[in-house]
Amino acid sequence: MSTGIDIPNDVIGLLAETVERGASLLAGGSRLAGPAAAQDQAAELAPDESAGTVGLGLSFADDTAVVVVLTNPLAEELCGGSSPDHVRSGLQVLIDEITAGLGVPLTDSIGLADTPELVEFLTGRSVILGAGIFDGDAVVATLGAAGPRAGVAPAAPEPVTEPAAESADSSAAAPSAAPAAAAPTAPHRPTSGAAAGPAVSQDVLARGLALLADVSLEVTAELGRSHLRVSELLALEPGSVIGLERAAGSPVDLLVNGSLFARAEVIVEEGRYAVRITELVGNGITA
Protein backbone atom coordinates (compact mmCIF):
# COMPACT_ATOMS: atom_id res chain seq x y z
CA MET A 1 0.00 0.00 0.00
CA SER A 2 1.48 3.37 -0.96
CA THR A 3 0.30 6.82 0.11
CA GLY A 4 3.11 9.02 -1.12
CA ILE A 5 5.40 8.85 1.90
CA ASP A 6 8.64 6.88 1.94
CA ILE A 7 9.23 4.68 4.97
CA PRO A 8 12.85 3.74 5.77
CA ASN A 9 13.66 0.06 5.67
CA ASP A 10 14.61 0.06 9.35
CA VAL A 11 11.15 1.36 10.23
CA ILE A 12 9.52 -1.36 8.12
CA GLY A 13 11.75 -3.90 9.87
CA LEU A 14 10.64 -2.57 13.25
CA LEU A 15 6.98 -2.85 12.23
CA ALA A 16 7.50 -6.45 11.10
CA GLU A 17 9.26 -7.28 14.36
CA THR A 18 6.39 -5.69 16.30
CA VAL A 19 3.81 -7.75 14.41
CA GLU A 20 5.63 -11.05 14.92
CA ARG A 21 6.32 -10.33 18.59
CA GLY A 22 2.66 -9.57 19.25
CA ALA A 23 1.42 -12.52 17.19
CA SER A 24 3.67 -14.93 19.08
CA LEU A 25 2.06 -13.81 22.35
CA LEU A 26 -1.40 -14.66 20.98
CA ALA A 27 -0.32 -18.11 19.84
CA GLY A 28 -0.49 -21.14 22.10
CA GLY A 29 -2.13 -24.52 22.37
CA SER A 30 -3.65 -25.28 18.98
CA ARG A 31 -3.17 -21.68 17.82
CA LEU A 32 -0.21 -20.93 15.53
CA ALA A 33 1.13 -17.52 14.52
CA GLY A 34 1.80 -16.74 10.88
CA PRO A 35 4.69 -14.54 9.70
CA ALA A 36 4.42 -10.79 9.18
CA ALA A 37 3.41 -9.93 5.61
CA ALA A 38 2.49 -6.80 3.68
CA GLN A 39 -1.25 -6.14 3.36
CA ASP A 40 -2.72 -4.45 0.28
CA GLN A 41 -5.83 -3.36 2.19
CA ALA A 42 -6.60 -2.81 5.85
CA ALA A 43 -9.65 -5.08 5.54
CA GLU A 44 -7.31 -8.02 5.05
CA LEU A 45 -6.52 -7.79 8.76
CA ALA A 46 -10.07 -8.81 9.72
CA PRO A 47 -10.27 -12.39 11.10
CA ASP A 48 -13.24 -14.74 10.67
CA GLU A 49 -16.26 -12.52 11.40
CA SER A 50 -18.92 -15.24 11.51
CA ALA A 51 -18.83 -15.29 15.32
CA GLY A 52 -18.22 -11.55 15.69
CA THR A 53 -14.97 -9.72 16.36
CA VAL A 54 -13.58 -7.18 18.80
CA GLY A 55 -10.30 -5.31 18.66
CA LEU A 56 -8.15 -2.40 19.71
CA GLY A 57 -6.46 0.35 17.73
CA LEU A 58 -3.29 1.59 19.42
CA SER A 59 -1.73 4.95 18.51
CA PHE A 60 1.83 5.89 19.40
CA ALA A 61 3.72 9.15 19.75
CA ASP A 62 5.50 8.77 16.39
CA ASP A 63 2.11 8.17 14.65
CA THR A 64 2.77 4.45 14.32
CA ALA A 65 -0.44 2.43 14.69
CA VAL A 66 -1.00 -1.14 15.86
CA VAL A 67 -4.25 -3.11 15.68
CA VAL A 68 -5.15 -6.37 17.36
CA VAL A 69 -8.45 -8.06 16.46
CA LEU A 70 -9.87 -11.23 18.03
CA THR A 71 -12.91 -13.31 17.27
CA ASN A 72 -15.42 -13.06 20.11
CA PRO A 73 -14.89 -16.68 21.26
CA LEU A 74 -11.12 -16.13 21.52
CA ALA A 75 -11.64 -12.80 23.32
CA GLU A 76 -13.86 -14.55 25.86
CA GLU A 77 -11.24 -17.29 26.30
CA LEU A 78 -8.23 -14.98 26.70
CA CYS A 79 -9.83 -11.86 28.21
CA GLY A 80 -12.96 -13.05 29.98
CA GLY A 81 -15.27 -11.08 27.70
CA SER A 82 -15.75 -9.70 24.20
CA SER A 83 -15.82 -5.94 24.79
CA PRO A 84 -12.92 -3.56 24.02
CA ASP A 85 -12.45 -3.02 27.77
CA HIS A 86 -12.10 -6.77 28.29
CA VAL A 87 -9.54 -6.96 25.50
CA ARG A 88 -7.64 -3.92 26.79
CA SER A 89 -7.40 -5.44 30.25
CA GLY A 90 -6.80 -9.03 29.16
CA LEU A 91 -4.05 -8.15 26.66
CA GLN A 92 -2.22 -5.60 28.80
CA VAL A 93 0.95 -7.71 28.77
CA LEU A 94 0.85 -7.77 24.95
CA ILE A 95 0.26 -4.00 24.81
CA ASP A 96 3.18 -3.37 27.19
CA GLU A 97 5.44 -5.65 25.14
CA ILE A 98 4.57 -3.87 21.89
CA THR A 99 5.09 -0.44 23.47
CA ALA A 100 8.49 -1.47 24.81
CA GLY A 101 9.49 -2.88 21.42
CA LEU A 102 8.55 0.30 19.54
CA GLY A 103 10.33 2.46 22.11
CA VAL A 104 7.78 5.30 21.97
CA PRO A 105 4.88 6.13 24.31
CA LEU A 106 1.37 4.83 23.71
CA THR A 107 -0.88 7.88 23.24
CA ASP A 108 -4.35 6.40 22.61
CA SER A 109 -6.29 3.15 22.58
CA ILE A 110 -9.72 2.82 20.93
CA GLY A 111 -12.11 -0.07 20.51
CA LEU A 112 -12.70 -1.59 17.07
CA ALA A 113 -16.09 -3.30 16.82
CA ASP A 114 -15.99 -4.41 13.18
CA THR A 115 -14.10 -4.29 9.89
CA PRO A 116 -15.32 -0.78 8.87
CA GLU A 117 -13.90 0.66 12.10
CA LEU A 118 -10.63 -1.22 11.51
CA VAL A 119 -10.39 0.18 7.98
CA GLU A 120 -11.19 3.72 9.17
CA PHE A 121 -8.51 3.53 11.87
CA LEU A 122 -5.83 2.55 9.33
CA THR A 123 -6.96 4.82 6.47
CA GLY A 124 -4.12 6.87 4.97
CA ARG A 125 -1.33 4.80 6.48
CA SER A 126 1.86 4.44 4.49
CA VAL A 127 2.50 0.74 4.94
CA ILE A 128 0.56 -2.03 6.66
CA LEU A 129 2.04 -5.31 7.85
CA GLY A 130 -0.02 -8.03 9.46
CA ALA A 131 0.05 -11.59 10.77
CA GLY A 132 -2.77 -14.05 11.37
CA ILE A 133 -3.30 -16.39 14.30
CA PHE A 134 -4.61 -19.72 13.03
CA ASP A 135 -6.56 -22.41 14.82
CA GLY A 136 -6.68 -25.14 12.22
CA ASP A 137 -7.87 -23.45 9.01
CA ALA A 138 -9.65 -20.61 10.81
CA VAL A 139 -8.11 -17.19 11.39
CA VAL A 140 -9.07 -16.45 15.00
CA ALA A 141 -7.03 -13.27 15.48
CA THR A 142 -4.90 -10.80 13.57
CA LEU A 143 -2.27 -8.30 14.58
CA GLY A 144 -1.14 -5.48 12.31
CA ALA A 145 1.18 -2.48 12.41
CA ALA A 146 1.22 0.57 10.16
CA GLY A 147 3.54 3.49 9.57
CA PRO A 148 2.67 7.20 9.88
CA ARG A 149 -0.18 8.72 7.91
CA ALA A 150 0.58 10.71 4.76
CA GLY A 151 1.97 14.09 5.70
CA VAL A 152 3.23 12.92 9.09
CA ALA A 153 6.95 12.25 9.02
CA PRO A 154 8.35 9.47 11.21
CA ALA A 155 9.75 10.76 14.48
CA ALA A 156 13.44 11.56 14.20
CA PRO A 157 15.90 11.18 17.07
CA GLU A 158 16.30 14.32 19.13
CA PRO A 159 19.46 16.18 18.13
CA VAL A 160 22.26 16.29 20.65
CA THR A 161 22.60 19.83 21.98
CA GLU A 162 26.16 21.08 21.79
CA PRO A 163 27.33 23.51 24.48
CA ALA A 164 27.35 27.10 23.23
CA ALA A 165 30.77 28.40 22.24
CA GLU A 166 32.12 31.31 24.22
CA SER A 167 32.06 34.65 22.44
CA ALA A 168 35.20 36.11 20.97
CA ASP A 169 35.07 38.98 23.50
CA SER A 170 34.99 36.69 26.52
CA SER A 171 37.83 34.64 25.02
CA ALA A 172 39.95 37.74 24.59
CA ALA A 173 39.28 38.83 28.17
CA ALA A 174 40.54 35.58 29.60
CA PRO A 175 44.21 35.73 30.69
CA SER A 176 44.98 32.44 28.98
CA ALA A 177 43.06 29.74 27.18
CA ALA A 178 42.40 26.56 29.13
CA PRO A 179 44.18 23.56 27.69
CA ALA A 180 41.93 21.37 25.56
CA ALA A 181 40.70 18.25 27.34
CA ALA A 182 42.18 15.08 25.99
CA ALA A 183 39.74 12.95 24.04
CA PRO A 184 38.53 9.92 26.02
CA THR A 185 40.11 6.69 25.02
CA ALA A 186 38.67 3.21 25.05
CA PRO A 187 39.56 1.09 28.10
CA HIS A 188 42.70 -0.88 27.56
CA ARG A 189 42.10 -4.57 27.02
CA PRO A 190 45.09 -6.89 27.53
CA THR A 191 46.01 -8.86 24.45
CA SER A 192 46.00 -12.64 24.41
CA GLY A 193 48.80 -13.99 26.55
CA ALA A 194 49.70 -10.56 28.04
CA ALA A 195 49.61 -9.99 31.81
CA ALA A 196 46.34 -8.34 32.84
CA GLY A 197 47.79 -6.57 35.89
CA PRO A 198 50.88 -6.12 38.02
CA ALA A 199 53.16 -9.13 38.37
CA VAL A 200 52.40 -11.36 41.38
CA SER A 201 55.11 -13.38 43.08
CA GLN A 202 54.75 -17.13 43.27
CA ASP A 203 54.61 -17.01 47.08
CA VAL A 204 51.71 -14.51 47.08
CA LEU A 205 49.91 -16.50 44.40
CA ALA A 206 50.32 -19.74 46.38
CA ARG A 207 48.96 -18.11 49.59
CA GLY A 208 45.98 -16.70 47.67
CA LEU A 209 45.14 -20.05 46.12
CA ALA A 210 45.38 -21.73 49.52
CA LEU A 211 42.81 -19.30 50.93
CA LEU A 212 40.44 -20.12 48.04
CA ALA A 213 40.98 -23.87 48.07
CA ASP A 214 37.67 -24.63 49.83
CA VAL A 215 35.52 -22.30 47.71
CA SER A 216 32.88 -24.22 45.72
CA LEU A 217 32.44 -23.50 42.02
CA GLU A 218 29.59 -24.67 39.82
CA VAL A 219 30.72 -26.81 36.88
CA THR A 220 28.22 -27.25 34.04
CA ALA A 221 28.48 -29.54 31.02
CA GLU A 222 26.66 -27.91 28.11
CA LEU A 223 25.62 -30.21 25.28
CA GLY A 224 24.28 -27.48 22.97
CA ARG A 225 21.84 -24.64 22.53
CA SER A 226 18.83 -23.76 20.42
CA HIS A 227 16.61 -20.72 19.86
CA LEU A 228 12.82 -21.03 19.89
CA ARG A 229 10.10 -18.47 19.27
CA VAL A 230 7.51 -18.12 22.01
CA SER A 231 4.90 -19.81 19.80
CA GLU A 232 7.23 -22.79 19.29
CA LEU A 233 7.95 -22.99 23.01
CA LEU A 234 4.25 -23.00 23.86
CA ALA A 235 3.64 -25.80 21.36
CA LEU A 236 6.09 -28.20 23.05
CA GLU A 237 4.68 -31.38 24.56
CA PRO A 238 6.01 -34.79 25.63
CA GLY A 239 7.67 -36.36 22.61
CA SER A 240 8.63 -33.05 20.98
CA VAL A 241 12.18 -32.92 19.58
CA ILE A 242 14.36 -29.81 19.84
CA GLY A 243 17.37 -29.70 17.52
CA LEU A 244 20.64 -28.27 18.82
CA GLU A 245 23.21 -26.33 16.82
CA ARG A 246 26.04 -28.72 17.73
CA ALA A 247 26.91 -31.60 15.40
CA ALA A 248 26.64 -35.17 16.65
CA GLY A 249 29.88 -36.42 18.18
CA SER A 250 31.17 -32.95 19.05
CA PRO A 251 32.65 -32.42 22.53
CA VAL A 252 30.58 -30.70 25.20
CA ASP A 253 31.59 -27.39 26.80
CA LEU A 254 32.55 -27.35 30.47
CA LEU A 255 31.62 -24.06 32.11
CA VAL A 256 32.91 -22.95 35.50
CA ASN A 257 30.55 -20.35 36.97
CA GLY A 258 29.34 -19.68 33.44
CA SER A 259 32.81 -19.24 31.85
CA LEU A 260 34.23 -21.72 29.33
CA PHE A 261 36.97 -23.75 31.00
CA ALA A 262 37.35 -26.94 28.99
CA ARG A 263 35.86 -29.26 26.38
CA ALA A 264 35.09 -32.89 27.06
CA GLU A 265 33.51 -36.07 25.75
CA VAL A 266 30.52 -37.67 27.44
CA ILE A 267 31.08 -41.12 28.96
CA VAL A 268 29.23 -43.45 31.34
CA GLU A 269 30.93 -44.38 34.61
CA GLU A 270 29.34 -46.65 37.21
CA GLY A 271 25.93 -46.18 35.66
CA ARG A 272 26.11 -42.36 35.61
CA TYR A 273 26.94 -39.84 32.94
CA ALA A 274 30.42 -38.35 33.26
CA VAL A 275 32.77 -36.32 31.11
CA ARG A 276 36.40 -36.89 30.12
CA ILE A 277 38.29 -33.65 29.50
CA THR A 278 39.87 -33.46 26.06
CA GLU A 279 40.93 -29.83 25.95
CA LEU A 280 41.56 -27.04 28.49
CA VAL A 281 40.61 -23.54 27.38
CA GLY A 282 41.21 -20.22 29.12
CA ASN A 283 42.67 -16.74 28.56
CA GLY A 284 43.33 -17.54 24.92
CA ILE A 285 45.50 -20.54 25.94
CA THR A 286 44.55 -24.03 24.80
CA ALA A 287 46.12 -27.14 26.33
C-alpha positions as CSV (number, residue, x, y, z in Angstrom):
1,M,0.0,0.0,0.0
2,S,1.5,3.4,-1.0
3,T,0.3,6.8,0.1
4,G,3.1,9.0,-1.1
5,I,5.4,8.8,1.9
6,D,8.6,6.9,1.9
7,I,9.2,4.7,5.0
8,P,12.8,3.7,5.8
9,N,13.7,0.1,5.7
10,D,14.6,0.1,9.3
11,V,11.1,1.4,10.2
12,I,9.5,-1.4,8.1
13,G,11.8,-3.9,9.9
14,L,10.6,-2.6,13.3
15,L,7.0,-2.9,12.2
16,A,7.5,-6.5,11.1
17,E,9.3,-7.3,14.4
18,T,6.4,-5.7,16.3
19,V,3.8,-7.7,14.4
20,E,5.6,-11.0,14.9
21,R,6.3,-10.3,18.6
22,G,2.7,-9.6,19.3
23,A,1.4,-12.5,17.2
24,S,3.7,-14.9,19.1
25,L,2.1,-13.8,22.4
26,L,-1.4,-14.7,21.0
27,A,-0.3,-18.1,19.8
28,G,-0.5,-21.1,22.1
29,G,-2.1,-24.5,22.4
30,S,-3.7,-25.3,19.0
31,R,-3.2,-21.7,17.8
32,L,-0.2,-20.9,15.5
33,A,1.1,-17.5,14.5
34,G,1.8,-16.7,10.9
35,P,4.7,-14.5,9.7
36,A,4.4,-10.8,9.2
37,A,3.4,-9.9,5.6
38,A,2.5,-6.8,3.7
39,Q,-1.3,-6.1,3.4
40,D,-2.7,-4.4,0.3
41,Q,-5.8,-3.4,2.2
42,A,-6.6,-2.8,5.9
43,A,-9.7,-5.1,5.5
44,E,-7.3,-8.0,5.1
45,L,-6.5,-7.8,8.8
46,A,-10.1,-8.8,9.7
47,P,-10.3,-12.4,11.1
48,D,-13.2,-14.7,10.7
49,E,-16.3,-12.5,11.4
50,S,-18.9,-15.2,11.5
51,A,-18.8,-15.3,15.3
52,G,-18.2,-11.6,15.7
53,T,-15.0,-9.7,16.4
54,V,-13.6,-7.2,18.8
55,G,-10.3,-5.3,18.7
56,L,-8.2,-2.4,19.7
57,G,-6.5,0.4,17.7
58,L,-3.3,1.6,19.4
59,S,-1.7,5.0,18.5
60,F,1.8,5.9,19.4
61,A,3.7,9.2,19.8
62,D,5.5,8.8,16.4
63,D,2.1,8.2,14.6
64,T,2.8,4.4,14.3
65,A,-0.4,2.4,14.7
66,V,-1.0,-1.1,15.9
67,V,-4.3,-3.1,15.7
68,V,-5.2,-6.4,17.4
69,V,-8.4,-8.1,16.5
70,L,-9.9,-11.2,18.0
71,T,-12.9,-13.3,17.3
72,N,-15.4,-13.1,20.1
73,P,-14.9,-16.7,21.3
74,L,-11.1,-16.1,21.5
75,A,-11.6,-12.8,23.3
76,E,-13.9,-14.6,25.9
77,E,-11.2,-17.3,26.3
78,L,-8.2,-15.0,26.7
79,C,-9.8,-11.9,28.2
80,G,-13.0,-13.0,30.0
81,G,-15.3,-11.1,27.7
82,S,-15.8,-9.7,24.2
83,S,-15.8,-5.9,24.8
84,P,-12.9,-3.6,24.0
85,D,-12.5,-3.0,27.8
86,H,-12.1,-6.8,28.3
87,V,-9.5,-7.0,25.5
88,R,-7.6,-3.9,26.8
89,S,-7.4,-5.4,30.2
90,G,-6.8,-9.0,29.2
91,L,-4.1,-8.2,26.7
92,Q,-2.2,-5.6,28.8
93,V,0.9,-7.7,28.8
94,L,0.9,-7.8,25.0
95,I,0.3,-4.0,24.8
96,D,3.2,-3.4,27.2
97,E,5.4,-5.6,25.1
98,I,4.6,-3.9,21.9
99,T,5.1,-0.4,23.5
100,A,8.5,-1.5,24.8
101,G,9.5,-2.9,21.4
102,L,8.6,0.3,19.5
103,G,10.3,2.5,22.1
104,V,7.8,5.3,22.0
105,P,4.9,6.1,24.3
106,L,1.4,4.8,23.7
107,T,-0.9,7.9,23.2
108,D,-4.3,6.4,22.6
109,S,-6.3,3.1,22.6
110,I,-9.7,2.8,20.9
111,G,-12.1,-0.1,20.5
112,L,-12.7,-1.6,17.1
113,A,-16.1,-3.3,16.8
114,D,-16.0,-4.4,13.2
115,T,-14.1,-4.3,9.9
116,P,-15.3,-0.8,8.9
117,E,-13.9,0.7,12.1
118,L,-10.6,-1.2,11.5
119,V,-10.4,0.2,8.0
120,E,-11.2,3.7,9.2
121,F,-8.5,3.5,11.9
122,L,-5.8,2.5,9.3
123,T,-7.0,4.8,6.5
124,G,-4.1,6.9,5.0
125,R,-1.3,4.8,6.5
126,S,1.9,4.4,4.5
127,V,2.5,0.7,4.9
128,I,0.6,-2.0,6.7
129,L,2.0,-5.3,7.9
130,G,0.0,-8.0,9.5
131,A,0.0,-11.6,10.8
132,G,-2.8,-14.1,11.4
133,I,-3.3,-16.4,14.3
134,F,-4.6,-19.7,13.0
135,D,-6.6,-22.4,14.8
136,G,-6.7,-25.1,12.2
137,D,-7.9,-23.5,9.0
138,A,-9.6,-20.6,10.8
139,V,-8.1,-17.2,11.4
140,V,-9.1,-16.5,15.0
141,A,-7.0,-13.3,15.5
142,T,-4.9,-10.8,13.6
143,L,-2.3,-8.3,14.6
144,G,-1.1,-5.5,12.3
145,A,1.2,-2.5,12.4
146,A,1.2,0.6,10.2
147,G,3.5,3.5,9.6
148,P,2.7,7.2,9.9
149,R,-0.2,8.7,7.9
150,A,0.6,10.7,4.8
151,G,2.0,14.1,5.7
152,V,3.2,12.9,9.1
153,A,6.9,12.3,9.0
154,P,8.4,9.5,11.2
155,A,9.8,10.8,14.5
156,A,13.4,11.6,14.2
157,P,15.9,11.2,17.1
158,E,16.3,14.3,19.1
159,P,19.5,16.2,18.1
160,V,22.3,16.3,20.6
161,T,22.6,19.8,22.0
162,E,26.2,21.1,21.8
163,P,27.3,23.5,24.5
164,A,27.4,27.1,23.2
165,A,30.8,28.4,22.2
166,E,32.1,31.3,24.2
167,S,32.1,34.7,22.4
168,A,35.2,36.1,21.0
169,D,35.1,39.0,23.5
170,S,35.0,36.7,26.5
171,S,37.8,34.6,25.0
172,A,40.0,37.7,24.6
173,A,39.3,38.8,28.2
174,A,40.5,35.6,29.6
175,P,44.2,35.7,30.7
176,S,45.0,32.4,29.0
177,A,43.1,29.7,27.2
178,A,42.4,26.6,29.1
179,P,44.2,23.6,27.7
180,A,41.9,21.4,25.6
181,A,40.7,18.2,27.3
182,A,42.2,15.1,26.0
183,A,39.7,12.9,24.0
184,P,38.5,9.9,26.0
185,T,40.1,6.7,25.0
186,A,38.7,3.2,25.1
187,P,39.6,1.1,28.1
188,H,42.7,-0.9,27.6
189,R,42.1,-4.6,27.0
190,P,45.1,-6.9,27.5
191,T,46.0,-8.9,24.4
192,S,46.0,-12.6,24.4
193,G,48.8,-14.0,26.6
194,A,49.7,-10.6,28.0
195,A,49.6,-10.0,31.8
196,A,46.3,-8.3,32.8
197,G,47.8,-6.6,35.9
198,P,50.9,-6.1,38.0
199,A,53.2,-9.1,38.4
200,V,52.4,-11.4,41.4
201,S,55.1,-13.4,43.1
202,Q,54.7,-17.1,43.3
203,D,54.6,-17.0,47.1
204,V,51.7,-14.5,47.1
205,L,49.9,-16.5,44.4
206,A,50.3,-19.7,46.4
207,R,49.0,-18.1,49.6
208,G,46.0,-16.7,47.7
209,L,45.1,-20.1,46.1
210,A,45.4,-21.7,49.5
211,L,42.8,-19.3,50.9
212,L,40.4,-20.1,48.0
213,A,41.0,-23.9,48.1
214,D,37.7,-24.6,49.8
215,V,35.5,-22.3,47.7
216,S,32.9,-24.2,45.7
217,L,32.4,-23.5,42.0
218,E,29.6,-24.7,39.8
219,V,30.7,-26.8,36.9
220,T,28.2,-27.3,34.0
221,A,28.5,-29.5,31.0
222,E,26.7,-27.9,28.1
223,L,25.6,-30.2,25.3
224,G,24.3,-27.5,23.0
225,R,21.8,-24.6,22.5
226,S,18.8,-23.8,20.4
227,H,16.6,-20.7,19.9
228,L,12.8,-21.0,19.9
229,R,10.1,-18.5,19.3
230,V,7.5,-18.1,22.0
231,S,4.9,-19.8,19.8
232,E,7.2,-22.8,19.3
233,L,7.9,-23.0,23.0
234,L,4.2,-23.0,23.9
235,A,3.6,-25.8,21.4
236,L,6.1,-28.2,23.0
237,E,4.7,-31.4,24.6
238,P,6.0,-34.8,25.6
239,G,7.7,-36.4,22.6
240,S,8.6,-33.1,21.0
241,V,12.2,-32.9,19.6
242,I,14.4,-29.8,19.8
243,G,17.4,-29.7,17.5
244,L,20.6,-28.3,18.8
245,E,23.2,-26.3,16.8
246,R,26.0,-28.7,17.7
247,A,26.9,-31.6,15.4
248,A,26.6,-35.2,16.6
249,G,29.9,-36.4,18.2
250,S,31.2,-32.9,19.1
251,P,32.7,-32.4,22.5
252,V,30.6,-30.7,25.2
253,D,31.6,-27.4,26.8
254,L,32.6,-27.3,30.5
255,L,31.6,-24.1,32.1
256,V,32.9,-23.0,35.5
257,N,30.6,-20.4,37.0
258,G,29.3,-19.7,33.4
259,S,32.8,-19.2,31.9
260,L,34.2,-21.7,29.3
261,F,37.0,-23.8,31.0
262,A,37.4,-26.9,29.0
263,R,35.9,-29.3,26.4
264,A,35.1,-32.9,27.1
265,E,33.5,-36.1,25.7
266,V,30.5,-37.7,27.4
267,I,31.1,-41.1,29.0
268,V,29.2,-43.4,31.3
269,E,30.9,-44.4,34.6
270,E,29.3,-46.7,37.2
271,G,25.9,-46.2,35.7
272,R,26.1,-42.4,35.6
273,Y,26.9,-39.8,32.9
274,A,30.4,-38.4,33.3
275,V,32.8,-36.3,31.1
276,R,36.4,-36.9,30.1
277,I,38.3,-33.6,29.5
278,T,39.9,-33.5,26.1
279,E,40.9,-29.8,26.0
280,L,41.6,-27.0,28.5
281,V,40.6,-23.5,27.4
282,G,41.2,-20.2,29.1
283,N,42.7,-16.7,28.6
284,G,43.3,-17.5,24.9
285,I,45.5,-20.5,25.9
286,T,44.5,-24.0,24.8
287,A,46.1,-27.1,26.3
